[in-house]
Amino acid sequence: MSHYQNILEEELLQALQSDINSGSIRVISESQQYADLISQNFPFVGNKIDWSKVPGHTVAQLDWRKGYMHAEKSIEKLEYIDAIFSFFDNILRKTHTPDVTDLIVLGDGTMDIALQLPAGILRKHLLDVVELPQHTYIIPPDVSWCLTYTTEGYMDFGFRPD
């Protein structure tokens, strides 16, 4: 992990600290086991999920230039943030995932760690998580579905193929 990545991971952990201290968020020091689960349960092309082969694929294309850290106008930031929360909330409804259900969050770049936390707590910290410069993966422990957020501004979702 580079010095820059280490700083970003530390900033994320600092933002999550109160929920880590309360036990609501479990920090898992090695995320590879979850990356392996995703690659074992979803089709890949290169280093990305091949969404064309994933049942129930849904995508939202967000303009990353309007991103939380990049937008010049407040209204653009609000639209971007609203789109992220709307997509996340729709997926939780679609998968019948209550706020108390644990989810796993991992990345492919900035984070070497994984996080295990209830969906409701993830929603509270969603912007902290997706604004990291990486592809972020969100899965339930049974890997029955996967939600990704990419630095290119896509949010993809799909169910595990049979």
LINUR-V936014 format. One record per pair of residues at least 24 apart in sequence whose ideal C-beta (glycine too) atoms are under 10 Angstrom apart, sorted by the first residue. I is the first residue (numbers start at 1). J is the second residue. Records with the same first field share a line. If there is no record, write none. Layout:
BEGIN
I=J ; J
END
This chain:
BEGIN
1=109 ; 110 ; 111 ; 112
2=109 ; 110
4=110 ; 133
5=107 ; 109 ; 110 ; 111 ; 112 ; 132 ; 133 ; 134
6=110 ; 112
7=110
8=107 ; 109 ; 110 ; 111 ; 131 ; 132 ; 133 ; 134
9=107 ; 110 ; 111 ; 112 ; 113 ; 132
11=110 ; 128 ; 132
12=105 ; 107 ; 110 ; 111 ; 113 ; 115 ; 125 ; 128 ; 129 ; 131 ; 132
13=111 ; 113 ; 115 ; 128
14=128
15=125 ; 127 ; 128 ; 129
16=115 ; 117 ; 121 ; 124 ; 125 ; 128 ; 129
19=115 ; 117 ; 118 ; 121 ; 122 ; 124 ; 125
20=115 ; 117
22=121
24=116 ; 117 ; 118 ; 120 ; 121 ; 122 ; 124 ; 125
25=105 ; 115 ; 116 ; 117 ; 118 ; 121 ; 122 ; 125
26=102 ; 104 ; 114 ; 115 ; 116 ; 117
27=113 ; 114 ; 115 ; 116 ; 117
28=104 ; 105 ; 106 ; 112 ; 113 ; 114 ; 115 ; 116
29=112 ; 113 ; 114
30=106 ; 112 ; 113 ; 114
31=104 ; 105 ; 106 ; 107 ; 108 ; 111 ; 112 ; 113 ; 114 ; 115 ; 137
32=106 ; 112 ; 114
33=104 ; 106 ; 114
34=104 ; 105 ; 106 ; 114 ; 115 ; 116 ; 137 ; 139 ; 141 ; 143
35=106 ; 107 ; 108 ; 114 ; 137
37=104 ; 106 ; 137 ; 139 ; 141 ; 142 ; 143 ; 146 ; 160
38=104 ; 106 ; 108 ; 137 ; 139 ; 143 ; 146 ; 148 ; 160
40=143 ; 160
41=139 ; 142 ; 143 ; 144 ; 145 ; 146 ; 160 ; 161
42=137 ; 139 ; 143 ; 145 ; 146 ; 148 ; 158 ; 159 ; 160 ; 161
43=158 ; 161
47=108 ; 135
48=108 ; 135 ; 148 ; 150 ; 156
49=135 ; 137 ; 146 ; 148 ; 156 ; 158
50=158 ; 161
51=146 ; 148 ; 154 ; 156 ; 157 ; 158
52=158
53=158 ; 161
54=145 ; 146 ; 156 ; 157 ; 158 ; 159 ; 160 ; 161
55=145 ; 158 ; 159 ; 160 ; 161 ; 162
56=91 ; 94 ; 95 ; 145 ; 157 ; 158 ; 159 ; 160 ; 161
57=156 ; 157 ; 158 ; 159
58=87 ; 90 ; 91 ; 94 ; 147 ; 155 ; 156 ; 157 ; 158
59=87 ; 148 ; 154 ; 155 ; 156 ; 157 ; 158
60=84 ; 86 ; 87 ; 88 ; 90 ; 91 ; 149 ; 153 ; 154 ; 155 ; 156 ; 157
61=150 ; 152 ; 153 ; 154 ; 155 ; 156
62=87 ; 130 ; 149 ; 150 ; 152 ; 153 ; 154 ; 155
63=153
64=150 ; 151 ; 152 ; 153 ; 154
65=153
66=153
67=127 ; 130 ; 131 ; 151 ; 153
68=127 ; 128 ; 130 ; 131
69=127 ; 131 ; 133
70=131
80=127 ; 153
81=126 ; 127 ; 130
83=153 ; 155
84=126 ; 127 ; 130 ; 131 ; 149 ; 155
85=123 ; 126 ; 127
86=155
87=147 ; 149 ; 155 ; 156 ; 157
88=119 ; 122 ; 123 ; 126 ; 130 ; 138 ; 147 ; 149 ; 155 ; 157
89=119 ; 123 ; 126
90=155 ; 157
91=119 ; 138 ; 145 ; 146 ; 147 ; 155 ; 157 ; 158
92=119 ; 120 ; 122 ; 123 ; 147
94=145 ; 157 ; 159
95=119 ; 140 ; 144 ; 145 ; 147 ; 157 ; 159
97=140 ; 144 ; 145
99=123 ; 124
101=140 ; 141
102=140 ; 141
103=138 ; 139 ; 140 ; 141 ; 147
104=137 ; 138 ; 139 ; 140 ; 141 ; 143
105=129 ; 130 ; 136 ; 137 ; 138 ; 139 ; 147 ; 149
106=134 ; 135 ; 136 ; 137 ; 138 ; 139
107=132 ; 133 ; 134 ; 135 ; 136 ; 137 ; 148 ; 149
108=134 ; 135 ; 136 ; 137 ; 148 ; 150 ; 151
109=133 ; 134 ; 135 ; 136 ; 151
110=134 ; 135 ; 136 ; 151
111=136
114=139
116=141
130=155
END
